[in-house]
Amino acid sequence: MPSVFLGYARADAAQVGALEQILRDQGIEIWRDQESLYGGQHWPKAVGEAIALHDFFLLTWSRAAASSHFVEFEWNTAVALRKPLIPCLLDDTPLPAALRAVQGIDVNAQDASARLSVALQAAPLPPLPGDRISQVLGRLEGIGTHAADQVASQAQAIYAQQGWSVQGNVYQANGNIYVNVQQPADSKQGKSRLESWAKRVALVAAILGIIISLFALQDKIEERFFLESATTPLRGIVLDVRNDQPIPDATVTVQELPDKPQTTTSDGGFVFDKVPGNPGDRVRVFVKNPKYKDYNQYVALPGPVRIKLEELPR
């Protein structure tokens, strides 16, 4: 079943709670932000990680949401991470200007539940490369303020500068909003120059490879300069298998990094910045918590992965 990040304004908590229950009854995993999360030291990055971990971003839109800096930050971050965005309208407040090309789902309509179900059956977009996710989360980590209005403003400026905002077409398929996130023109020109230089470097490298092979040094050089330096981040979240609630204080260990265990945060998240391997490689992960059965499985880099633990019998 798909998983959903639920973005909403605090003033709409009662309506959102009813909507959440409808989705949970359909077996859909729901993540709602926690009040304590926004008081944390790095809450912009923590919210970005949570959005990156889920298949869809459900935007509950209302007059309160339109004036919420938290909601503004959340939906802009979902666009930067290229998440399918499902707008659910709690009242007649127009969607943000960048998203008005599509029609939202009126949660008060009789067919709202059916339309939501159809929207959530759509195949999610292919995940972004791990380095792109790392770039977005790295920029969020660099935001030096915790004031919601300033975070929303700075994040929006970063996304626009990097070409991660809504700059191209906005279209709707199966009830979901998809955005064509375009790069600025100067970025495309820079990329073209970079590709040209990359081809030249590749040619030189090929010639050098032939020369090196003549002296039987290729294997040693590759081992020293390439194999040892190949690392990829690994991100994930640890949940209770019964109710999908985050499990804090769980110890997560990667077999390739036995002396560098991580402890899950209050929202169940964990991050290993440098795991030996390339994107797509599988690494063995161990998870321990005194109240749950031990976890021992292989996962693919760079994630994000969702790990579910089974509670021990009491």
C-alpha positions as CSV (number, residue, x, y, z in Angstrom):
1,M,0.0,0.0,0.0
2,P,1.2,3.6,-0.6
3,S,2.4,5.9,2.1
4,V,1.3,9.5,2.6
5,F,2.8,12.6,4.2
6,L,-0.2,14.6,5.4
7,G,0.4,18.4,5.3
8,Y,-2.2,20.5,7.2
9,A,-2.8,23.6,9.3
10,R,-3.2,23.1,13.1
11,A,-6.5,24.9,13.0
12,D,-7.9,22.1,10.8
13,A,-6.8,19.3,13.0
14,A,-10.4,18.0,13.6
15,Q,-11.2,17.7,9.9
16,V,-7.8,16.3,9.1
17,G,-8.2,13.7,11.8
18,A,-11.4,12.4,10.2
19,L,-9.7,12.3,6.8
20,E,-6.8,10.5,8.2
21,Q,-9.0,7.8,9.7
22,I,-10.7,7.2,6.3
23,L,-7.3,6.7,4.8
24,R,-6.1,4.4,7.5
25,D,-9.2,2.3,7.2
26,Q,-8.1,1.7,3.6
27,G,-4.7,0.4,4.8
28,I,-2.8,3.5,3.8
29,E,0.2,4.5,5.8
30,I,-0.1,8.1,7.1
31,W,2.6,10.4,8.5
32,R,1.5,13.4,10.4
33,D,4.0,16.0,11.7
34,Q,4.4,16.0,15.4
35,E,4.2,19.1,17.5
36,S,7.6,18.3,19.1
37,L,9.2,18.0,15.7
38,Y,8.9,21.7,14.9
39,G,10.6,22.6,18.1
40,G,13.6,20.5,17.2
41,Q,17.0,21.9,16.3
42,H,16.9,20.9,12.7
43,W,13.2,20.7,12.0
44,P,13.4,21.9,8.3
45,K,15.6,18.9,7.4
46,A,13.6,16.5,9.6
47,V,10.4,17.4,7.7
48,G,12.2,17.2,4.4
49,E,13.4,13.7,5.3
50,A,9.9,12.6,6.2
51,I,8.4,13.9,2.9
52,A,11.2,12.1,1.0
53,L,10.3,8.8,2.7
54,H,6.7,8.7,1.6
55,D,5.1,8.1,-1.8
56,F,2.6,10.9,-1.9
57,F,2.1,14.4,-0.4
58,L,-1.5,15.1,0.6
59,L,-2.1,18.8,0.9
60,T,-5.2,19.6,2.9
61,W,-6.0,23.1,1.8
62,S,-8.1,25.7,3.6
63,R,-8.1,29.3,4.7
64,A,-5.9,28.4,7.7
65,A,-3.5,26.4,5.5
66,A,-3.1,29.3,3.1
67,S,-1.8,31.5,5.9
68,S,0.4,28.8,7.5
69,H,4.1,29.1,6.9
70,F,4.6,25.5,7.9
71,V,2.2,24.3,5.1
72,E,3.9,26.6,2.6
73,F,7.3,25.1,3.4
74,E,5.9,21.6,3.3
75,W,4.2,21.7,-0.1
76,N,7.2,23.6,-1.7
77,T,9.5,20.9,-0.3
78,A,7.3,18.2,-1.8
79,V,7.6,19.9,-5.2
80,A,11.4,20.1,-4.8
81,L,11.5,16.4,-4.0
82,R,9.2,15.7,-7.0
83,K,6.5,14.0,-5.0
84,P,3.0,13.5,-6.5
85,L,0.8,16.1,-4.7
86,I,-2.9,15.4,-3.9
87,P,-4.8,18.5,-3.0
88,C,-7.8,18.0,-0.6
89,L,-10.0,21.1,-0.3
90,L,-11.5,21.7,3.2
91,D,-13.2,24.9,2.1
92,D,-13.4,27.2,-1.0
93,T,-10.0,28.8,-0.5
94,P,-8.1,28.8,-3.9
95,L,-5.0,26.7,-4.2
96,P,-1.6,28.5,-4.4
97,A,-1.1,30.3,-7.7
98,A,1.5,27.7,-8.8
99,L,-1.0,24.9,-8.4
100,R,-4.2,26.4,-9.7
101,A,-4.0,24.7,-13.1
102,V,-5.5,21.6,-11.5
103,Q,-8.7,20.7,-9.7
104,G,-8.5,19.6,-6.1
105,I,-10.7,17.0,-4.3
106,D,-13.5,18.4,-2.2
107,V,-13.4,16.4,1.0
108,N,-17.0,17.3,1.7
109,A,-18.3,15.8,-1.5
110,Q,-20.0,12.3,-1.4
111,D,-17.4,10.8,-3.8
112,A,-14.4,12.2,-2.0
113,S,-13.3,8.9,-0.5
114,A,-13.6,7.1,-3.9
115,R,-11.6,9.9,-5.6
116,L,-8.9,9.7,-3.0
117,S,-8.7,6.0,-3.3
118,V,-8.2,6.3,-7.1
119,A,-5.6,9.0,-6.7
120,L,-3.6,6.9,-4.4
121,Q,-3.6,3.9,-6.7
122,A,-1.6,5.9,-9.3
123,A,2.0,4.6,-9.7
124,P,4.4,7.0,-7.9
125,L,7.0,8.8,-9.9
126,P,10.4,7.1,-10.1
127,P,12.4,8.1,-7.0
128,L,14.9,10.9,-7.3
129,P,18.6,10.0,-7.4
130,G,20.1,9.8,-3.9
131,D,22.4,12.7,-4.6
132,R,19.5,15.0,-5.5
133,I,17.7,14.1,-2.3
134,S,21.0,14.7,-0.4
135,Q,21.3,18.1,-2.1
136,V,17.7,19.2,-1.1
137,L,18.2,17.9,2.5
138,G,21.6,19.5,2.7
139,R,20.3,22.9,1.8
140,L,17.5,22.5,4.4
141,E,20.1,21.6,7.0
142,G,21.9,24.8,6.2
143,I,19.0,27.1,7.0
144,G,20.1,28.9,10.1
145,T,16.7,29.9,11.5
146,H,13.8,28.1,13.1
147,A,11.2,30.8,12.6
148,A,8.5,29.3,10.4
149,D,8.1,32.4,8.2
150,Q,11.8,32.8,7.6
151,V,12.3,29.0,7.0
152,A,9.5,29.1,4.3
153,S,11.0,32.2,2.7
154,Q,14.5,30.9,2.6
155,A,13.5,27.4,1.4
156,Q,11.4,28.9,-1.4
157,A,14.4,31.1,-2.5
158,I,16.7,28.1,-2.5
159,Y,14.3,26.0,-4.5
160,A,13.8,28.7,-7.1
161,Q,17.6,29.3,-7.4
162,Q,18.3,25.6,-7.9
163,G,15.4,25.2,-10.3
164,W,13.5,22.9,-7.9
165,S,10.3,25.0,-7.8
166,V,7.3,25.1,-10.2
167,Q,8.7,26.7,-13.3
168,G,7.3,24.6,-16.1
169,N,4.1,22.8,-16.8
170,V,1.7,21.6,-14.1
171,Y,-0.6,18.8,-15.0
172,Q,-3.0,16.3,-13.4
173,A,-3.2,12.5,-13.8
174,N,-5.4,10.2,-11.7
175,G,-6.1,13.1,-9.3
176,N,-2.5,13.9,-8.6
177,I,-0.5,17.0,-9.4
178,Y,2.7,16.5,-11.2
179,V,5.1,19.4,-11.8
180,N,7.6,19.8,-14.5
181,V,10.5,21.1,-12.5
182,Q,12.9,22.8,-14.9
183,Q,16.4,24.0,-14.5
184,P,17.3,27.6,-15.1
185,A,18.8,28.4,-18.6
186,D,22.2,29.2,-17.2
187,S,22.2,25.8,-15.3
188,K,21.5,24.0,-18.6
189,Q,24.3,25.8,-20.3
190,G,26.6,24.9,-17.4
191,K,25.5,21.3,-17.7
192,S,26.2,21.3,-21.4
193,R,29.8,22.5,-20.8
194,L,30.2,20.0,-18.0
195,E,29.1,17.2,-20.3
196,S,31.6,18.3,-22.9
197,W,34.4,18.3,-20.4
198,A,33.3,15.0,-19.1
199,K,33.6,13.4,-22.6
200,R,37.1,14.8,-22.9
201,V,38.1,13.5,-19.5
202,A,36.6,10.1,-20.3
203,L,38.7,9.9,-23.4
204,V,41.9,10.8,-21.6
205,A,41.0,8.3,-18.8
206,A,40.5,5.6,-21.5
207,I,43.9,6.2,-22.9
208,L,45.5,6.2,-19.5
209,G,43.7,3.0,-18.7
210,I,45.4,1.3,-21.7
211,I,48.8,2.6,-20.7
212,I,48.4,1.5,-17.1
213,S,47.2,-1.9,-18.1
214,L,50.5,-2.4,-20.0
215,F,52.3,-2.1,-16.7
216,A,49.9,-4.3,-14.8
217,L,49.0,-1.4,-12.4
218,Q,45.3,-0.9,-13.3
219,D,43.9,-3.2,-10.6
220,K,45.9,-1.5,-7.8
221,I,45.0,2.0,-9.0
222,E,41.3,1.2,-9.3
223,E,41.3,-0.4,-5.8
224,R,43.0,2.6,-4.2
225,F,41.4,5.5,-6.0
226,F,37.9,4.2,-6.9
227,L,36.7,1.2,-4.9
228,E,37.8,2.7,-1.5
229,S,36.2,6.1,-2.2
230,A,32.8,4.8,-3.4
231,T,30.3,5.8,-0.7
232,T,26.5,6.4,-0.7
233,P,24.2,7.8,2.0
234,L,21.5,5.6,3.5
235,R,18.3,7.1,5.0
236,G,15.3,5.4,6.5
237,I,12.7,5.3,9.2
238,V,11.8,2.6,11.8
239,L,8.1,2.0,12.5
240,D,5.9,-0.3,14.6
241,V,4.5,-2.9,12.3
242,R,1.1,-2.7,14.0
243,N,0.3,1.0,13.7
244,D,3.1,2.5,11.6
245,Q,4.1,4.7,14.5
246,P,7.7,5.9,14.6
247,I,10.0,4.0,17.0
248,P,12.6,6.3,18.7
249,D,15.8,5.2,20.4
250,A,16.3,2.1,18.2
251,T,19.9,1.2,17.4
252,V,20.6,0.9,13.7
253,T,23.8,-0.7,12.5
254,V,25.1,-1.3,8.9
255,Q,27.3,-4.4,8.5
256,E,29.9,-2.4,6.6
257,L,30.1,0.2,9.5
258,P,30.0,-2.0,12.6
259,D,31.6,0.7,14.8
260,K,29.3,3.5,13.7
261,P,25.7,2.6,14.9
262,Q,23.0,5.3,14.7
263,T,20.1,5.9,17.2
264,T,16.7,6.7,15.6
265,T,15.3,10.2,16.3
266,S,11.9,11.1,17.9
267,D,10.3,10.5,14.5
268,G,12.0,7.2,13.9
269,G,14.5,8.4,11.3
270,F,18.1,7.6,10.8
271,V,20.8,8.7,8.4
272,F,24.2,7.2,7.5
273,D,26.1,9.8,5.5
274,K,28.7,7.5,4.0
275,V,28.1,3.8,3.5
276,P,30.6,1.9,1.3
277,G,28.9,1.1,-2.0
278,N,27.1,2.7,-5.0
279,P,23.4,3.5,-5.5
280,G,21.5,0.2,-6.0
281,D,24.0,-1.9,-3.9
282,R,22.4,-3.9,-1.1
283,V,23.8,-3.7,2.4
284,R,22.9,-5.6,5.6
285,V,21.1,-3.6,8.3
286,F,20.5,-4.6,11.9
287,V,18.0,-2.9,14.2
288,K,17.6,-3.4,17.9
289,N,15.2,-2.1,20.5
290,P,14.5,-3.8,23.9
291,K,10.7,-3.8,23.2
292,Y,10.9,-5.3,19.7
293,K,12.3,-8.3,17.9
294,D,15.7,-7.8,16.3
295,Y,15.7,-6.8,12.6
296,N,18.3,-8.3,10.2
297,Q,17.7,-7.7,6.4
298,Y,19.4,-6.4,3.3
299,V,18.3,-3.0,1.9
300,A,19.2,-1.1,-1.2
301,L,21.3,2.2,-1.1
302,P,20.5,5.0,-0.8
303,G,17.0,4.4,0.5
304,P,14.8,5.9,1.8
305,V,13.8,2.6,3.5
306,R,11.0,1.8,5.9
307,I,11.8,-0.8,8.5
308,K,9.0,-2.3,10.5
309,L,9.6,-4.0,13.9
310,E,7.4,-6.6,15.6
311,E,6.8,-6.0,19.3
312,L,8.1,-8.7,21.7
313,P,5.4,-10.7,23.6
314,R,4.8,-9.3,27.1
